[in-house]
Amino acid sequence: MELLSLQDRPLTADPRVVEMAGRPQLRIGTHGKIKRIYQGGGVWLAPCRYRDTDGVTRIIQKLGPADEYDKYGKLA
């Protein structure tokens, strides 16, 4: 099997198609990693990416209650 360099590879039919390495998209109806950001005063913010049923990935967030007991943002 012969390996082709980038210059020797055949071009795709659509010039707008760009082959990129990266992460695969989220599946529809799933969320990404939930981050926890301390806002001060016992309040935590928990944002994450969510791919909605229409296929659009949105950033959603939840603000946790002000509580000194919640030291790591688990209630957010």
DSSP file (Angstrom, degrees, kcal/mol; ACC not computed):
  #  RESIDUE AA STRUCTURE BP1 BP2  ACC     N-H-->O    O-->H-N    N-H-->O    O-->H-N    TCO  KAPPA ALPHA  PHI   PSI    X-CA   Y-CA   Z-CA
    1    1 A M              0   0    0      0, 0.0     2,-0.4     0, 0.0     0, 0.0   0.000 360.0 360.0 360.0 129.2    0.0    0.0    0.0
    2    2 A E        -     0   0    0      1,-0.0     2,-0.3     0, 0.0     0, 0.0  -0.783 360.0-137.0 -97.5 131.8    1.4    3.3   -1.1
    3    3 A L        -     0   0    0     -2,-0.4     2,-0.4     1,-0.0    -1,-0.0  -0.689  16.5-145.9 -86.7 138.8    1.1    6.4    1.2
    4    4 A L        -     0   0    0     -2,-0.3     2,-0.1     2,-0.0     5,-0.1  -0.840   9.1-131.8-105.3 140.6    0.2    9.6   -0.5
    5    5 A S     >  -     0   0    0     -2,-0.4     4,-0.9     1,-0.1     3,-0.5  -0.311  35.4 -97.7 -78.6 172.6    1.4   13.0    0.6
    6    6 A L  T  4 S+     0   0    0      1,-0.2     3,-0.3     2,-0.2    -1,-0.1   0.844 125.2  51.8 -61.2 -33.3   -1.0   15.9    1.0
    7    7 A Q  T  4 S+     0   0    0      1,-0.2    -1,-0.2     3,-0.0    -3,-0.0   0.792 109.8  49.2 -74.0 -27.1   -0.1   17.3   -2.4
    8    8 A D  T  4 S+     0   0    0     -3,-0.5    -1,-0.2     2,-0.1    -2,-0.2   0.566  86.1 105.0 -90.0  -9.4   -0.7   13.9   -4.1
    9    9 A R  S  < S-     0   0    0     -4,-0.9     2,-0.1    -3,-0.3    -4,-0.0  -0.447  78.8-109.8 -72.7 144.0   -4.2   13.3   -2.6
   10   10 A P        -     0   0    0      0, 0.0     2,-0.1     0, 0.0    -1,-0.1  -0.471  34.4-116.1 -70.9 145.2   -7.1   13.8   -4.9
   11   11 A L        -     0   0    0     -2,-0.1     2,-0.1     1,-0.1     0, 0.0  -0.447  29.5-107.8 -77.7 153.6   -9.3   16.8   -4.0
   12   12 A T        -     0   0    0      5,-0.2    -1,-0.1     2,-0.2     5,-0.0  -0.365  26.9-113.7 -74.7 162.3  -12.9   16.3   -2.9
   13   13 A A  S    S+     0   0    0      1,-0.1    -1,-0.1    -2,-0.1    -2,-0.1   0.826 106.9  59.6 -67.1 -31.3  -15.7   17.2   -5.3
   14   14 A D    >   -     0   0    0      1,-0.1     3,-1.5     2,-0.0    -2,-0.2  -0.880  69.8-161.0-101.8 113.2  -16.8   20.1   -3.0
   15   15 A P  T 3  S+     0   0    0      0, 0.0    -1,-0.1     0, 0.0    -2,-0.1   0.678  87.9  66.2 -68.5 -14.7  -14.0   22.6   -2.5
   16   16 A R  T 3  S+     0   0    0      2,-0.0     2,-0.5    -3,-0.0    -3,-0.0   0.675  77.8  99.4 -78.4 -15.8  -15.7   24.0    0.6
   17   17 A V    <   -     0   0    0     -3,-1.5     2,-0.5     2,-0.0    -5,-0.2  -0.588  55.7-171.1 -75.7 123.3  -15.2   20.7    2.4
   18   18 A V        -     0   0    0     -2,-0.5     2,-0.7     2,-0.0    -2,-0.0  -0.967  18.8-136.9-118.1 125.2  -12.2   21.0    4.7
   19   19 A E        +     0   0    0     -2,-0.5     2,-0.4     2,-0.0    -2,-0.0  -0.714  34.4 172.2 -82.8 119.0  -10.8   17.9    6.5
   20   20 A M        -     0   0    0     -2,-0.7     2,-0.3     2,-0.0    -2,-0.0  -0.963  29.5-133.1-129.4 144.1  -10.1   18.8   10.0
   21   21 A A        +     0   0    0     -2,-0.4     2,-0.3     0, 0.0    -2,-0.0  -0.701  54.0 103.1 -88.8 148.9   -9.0   16.8   13.0
   22   22 A G        -     0   0    0     -2,-0.3    -2,-0.0     0, 0.0     0, 0.0  -0.984  68.9 -39.7 166.8-169.5  -10.9   17.4   16.2
   23   23 A R        -     0   0    0     -2,-0.3     2,-0.1     1,-0.1     3,-0.1  -0.516  58.3-111.4 -80.5 147.9  -13.5   16.2   18.5
   24   24 A P        -     0   0    0      0, 0.0    -1,-0.1     0, 0.0     3,-0.1  -0.423  42.9 -94.2 -71.7 157.0  -16.7   14.6   17.2
   25   25 A Q        -     0   0    0      1,-0.1     2,-0.1    -2,-0.1     3,-0.1  -0.257  44.7 -95.7 -66.2 157.3  -19.9   16.6   17.8
   26   26 A L        -     0   0    0      1,-0.1    -1,-0.1    -3,-0.1     2,-0.1  -0.444  44.7-107.0 -66.4 147.7  -22.1   15.9   20.8
   27   27 A R    >   -     0   0    0      1,-0.1     3,-1.7     4,-0.1    24,-0.3  -0.455  47.8 -84.8 -72.1 153.7  -24.9   13.5   20.1
   28   28 A I  T 3  S+     0   0    0      1,-0.3    24,-0.2    -2,-0.1    25,-0.1  -0.386 115.7  18.4 -63.0 131.3  -28.4   15.1   19.9
   29   29 A G  T 3  S+     0   0    0     22,-3.0     2,-0.3     1,-0.3    -1,-0.3   0.564 103.6 109.6  85.7  10.7  -29.9   15.4   23.4
   30   30 A T    <   -     0   0    0     -3,-1.7    21,-2.4    21,-0.4    -1,-0.3  -0.758  55.1-139.3-116.4 164.1  -26.6   15.0   25.3
   31   31 A H  B     -A   50   0A   0     -2,-0.3    19,-0.2    19,-0.2    -4,-0.1  -0.824  11.3-132.8-119.0 160.6  -24.5   17.4   27.3
   32   32 A G        -     0   0    0     17,-2.8     2,-0.2    -2,-0.3    -1,-0.1   0.001  57.5 -38.1 -90.8-159.2  -20.7   18.0   27.5
   33   33 A K        -     0   0    0      1,-0.1     2,-0.6    15,-0.0    16,-0.3  -0.436  58.4-132.2 -68.4 134.8  -18.5   18.3   30.6
   34   34 A I        -     0   0    0     -2,-0.2     2,-0.2    14,-0.1    14,-0.2  -0.800  21.7-157.9 -90.8 121.0  -20.1   20.4   33.4
   35   35 A K        -     0   0    0     12,-2.4     2,-0.5    -2,-0.6     0, 0.0  -0.641   4.6-147.6 -93.5 155.3  -17.8   23.0   34.7
   36   36 A R        -     0   0    0     -2,-0.2     2,-0.5    10,-0.2    10,-0.2  -0.984  14.7-175.1-126.1 121.5  -18.1   24.5   38.2
   37   37 A I  E     -B   45   0A   0      8,-3.0     8,-2.8    -2,-0.5     2,-0.4  -0.967  22.3-132.8-120.8 122.5  -17.1   28.1   38.7
   38   38 A Y  E     -B   44   0A   0     -2,-0.5     6,-0.2     6,-0.2     3,-0.1  -0.611  19.5-175.7 -76.7 126.0  -17.1   29.7   42.1
   39   39 A Q  E     -     0   0A   0      4,-3.0     5,-0.2    -2,-0.4    -1,-0.1   0.560  45.3-105.2 -97.1 -12.2  -18.8   33.1   42.0
   40   40 A G  E >  S+B   43   0A   0      3,-0.8     3,-1.2     0, 0.0    -1,-0.2  -0.072  94.9  62.0 101.4 153.6  -18.1   34.1   45.6
   41   41 A G  T 3  S-     0   0    0      1,-0.2     3,-0.1    -2,-0.1    27,-0.1   0.755 130.2 -60.2  67.4  24.6  -20.4   34.3   48.6
   42   42 A G  T 3  S+     0   0    0      1,-0.3    25,-1.5    24,-0.2     2,-0.4   0.577 104.8 130.7  80.4   9.2  -21.1   30.5   48.5
   43   43 A V  E <   -B   40   0A   0     -3,-1.2    -4,-3.0    23,-0.2    -3,-0.8  -0.831  36.9-167.1-102.2 133.6  -22.6   30.8   44.9
   44   44 A W  E     -B   38   0A   0     -2,-0.4    20,-3.4    -6,-0.2     2,-0.4  -0.919  10.5-150.0-119.5 145.3  -21.5   28.4   42.1
   45   45 A L  E     -BC  37  63A   0     -8,-2.8    -8,-3.0    -2,-0.4    18,-0.2  -0.953   8.2-166.6-112.1 132.4  -22.1   28.6   38.4
   46   46 A A  E     + C   0  62A   0     16,-2.9    16,-1.1    -2,-0.4     2,-0.2  -0.809  13.9 174.7-122.9  89.8  -22.3   25.3   36.4
   47   47 A P  E     + C   0  61A   0      0, 0.0   -12,-2.4     0, 0.0     2,-0.3  -0.632   4.3 159.6 -92.2 154.1  -22.1   25.9   32.6
   48   48 A C  E     - C   0  60A   0     12,-2.5    12,-2.7    -2,-0.2     2,-0.4  -0.971  40.2-101.3-158.5 166.7  -22.0   23.2   30.0
   49   49 A R  E     - C   0  59A   0    -16,-0.3   -17,-2.8    -2,-0.3     2,-0.4  -0.769  34.6-171.5 -93.1 140.3  -22.6   22.6   26.3
   50   50 A Y  E     -AC  31  58A   0      8,-3.1     8,-3.1    -2,-0.4     2,-0.8  -0.998  17.9-144.2-134.7 129.0  -25.9   20.9   25.3
   51   51 A R  E     - C   0  57A   0    -21,-2.4   -22,-3.0    -2,-0.4   -21,-0.4  -0.843  27.0-148.3 -96.2 111.2  -26.9   19.7   21.8
   52   52 A D    >   -     0   0    0      4,-2.3     3,-2.0    -2,-0.8   -22,-0.1  -0.097  28.7 -96.9 -74.7 172.1  -30.6   20.3   21.4
   53   53 A T  T 3  S+     0   0    0      1,-0.3    -1,-0.1   -25,-0.1   -25,-0.1   0.658 122.5  61.8 -68.0 -15.1  -33.0   18.3   19.4
   54   54 A D  T 3  S-     0   0    0      2,-0.2    -1,-0.3     0, 0.0     3,-0.1   0.425 119.0-109.4 -88.7   2.4  -32.7   20.7   16.5
   55   55 A G  S <  S+     0   0    0     -3,-2.0     2,-0.4     1,-0.3    -2,-0.1   0.426  77.5 128.8  90.3  -0.6  -29.0   20.0   16.2
   56   56 A V        -     0   0    0     -5,-0.0    -4,-2.3     1,-0.0     2,-0.5  -0.760  53.7-137.7 -92.8 131.2  -27.7   23.3   17.6
   57   57 A T  E     -C   51   0A   0     -2,-0.4     2,-0.3    -6,-0.2    -6,-0.3  -0.779  28.5-178.7 -89.8 125.3  -25.2   23.2   20.4
   58   58 A R  E     -C   50   0A   0     -8,-3.1    -8,-3.1    -2,-0.5     2,-0.6  -0.860  29.6-121.4-122.4 155.4  -25.9   25.8   23.1
   59   59 A I  E     -C   49   0A   0     -2,-0.3     2,-0.3   -10,-0.2   -10,-0.2  -0.877  35.2-177.9 -95.5 120.7  -24.2   26.8   26.3
   60   60 A I  E     -C   48   0A   0    -12,-2.7   -12,-2.5    -2,-0.6     2,-0.3  -0.822   2.0-170.2-114.3 158.0  -26.6   26.3   29.2
   61   61 A Q  E     -C   47   0A   0     -2,-0.3     2,-0.4   -14,-0.2   -16,-0.0  -0.991  14.4-155.3-149.4 154.7  -25.9   27.2   32.8
   62   62 A K  E     -C   46   0A   0    -16,-1.1   -16,-2.9    -2,-0.3     2,-0.6  -0.996  13.9-143.6-131.6 135.4  -27.3   26.8   36.3
   63   63 A L  E     -C   45   0A   0     -2,-0.4   -18,-0.2   -18,-0.2    -2,-0.0  -0.893  21.4-138.4-102.0 123.5  -26.6   29.0   39.2
   64   64 A G        -     0   0    0    -20,-3.4    12,-0.1    -2,-0.6   -20,-0.1  -0.324  27.5 -91.2 -78.6 161.7  -26.4   27.2   42.6
   65   65 A P        -     0   0    0      0, 0.0     2,-0.7     0, 0.0   -21,-0.2  -0.351  43.6-100.3 -70.7 152.4  -27.9   28.4   45.8
   66   66 A A        +     0   0    0    -23,-0.1     2,-0.3    -2,-0.0   -23,-0.2  -0.633  65.7 145.1 -72.8 111.7  -25.9   30.6   48.1
   67   67 A D        -     0   0    0    -25,-1.5     3,-0.4    -2,-0.7    -3,-0.0  -0.952  47.9-153.2-154.9 127.2  -24.8   28.1   50.8
   68   68 A E  S    S+     0   0    0     -2,-0.3   -26,-0.1     1,-0.2    -1,-0.1   0.727  96.7  65.7 -73.6 -20.3  -21.6   27.7   52.8
   69   69 A Y  S    S+     0   0    0      1,-0.2     2,-1.6     2,-0.1    -1,-0.2   0.848  84.7  76.2 -68.6 -33.9  -22.2   24.0   53.1
   70   70 A D        +     0   0    0     -3,-0.4     3,-0.3     1,-0.2    -3,-0.2  -0.597  57.0 163.7 -81.9  86.5  -21.7   23.5   49.3
   71   71 A K  S    S+     0   0    0     -2,-1.6    -1,-0.2     1,-0.2    -2,-0.1   0.677  72.3  35.3 -80.6 -18.3  -17.9   23.8   49.2
   72   72 A Y  S    S-     0   0    0     -3,-0.1    -1,-0.2   -28,-0.0    -2,-0.1   0.311 109.1-106.4-122.9   7.7  -17.5   22.2   45.7
   73   73 A G  S >  S+     0   0    0     -3,-0.3     3,-0.7   -31,-0.1   -36,-0.1   0.726  70.6 139.7  79.4  22.2  -20.5   23.4   43.7
   74   74 A K  T 3   +     0   0    0      1,-0.2    -1,-0.0     2,-0.2    -4,-0.0   0.772  67.1  58.1 -71.7 -25.0  -22.3   20.0   43.7
   75   75 A L  T 3         0   0    0      1,-0.3    -1,-0.2   -10,-0.1   -12,-0.0   0.683 360.0 360.0 -79.3 -16.5  -25.7   21.6   44.3
   76   76 A A    <         0   0    0     -3,-0.7    -1,-0.3   -12,-0.1   -30,-0.2   0.494 360.0 360.0 -73.4 360.0  -25.4   23.7   41.1
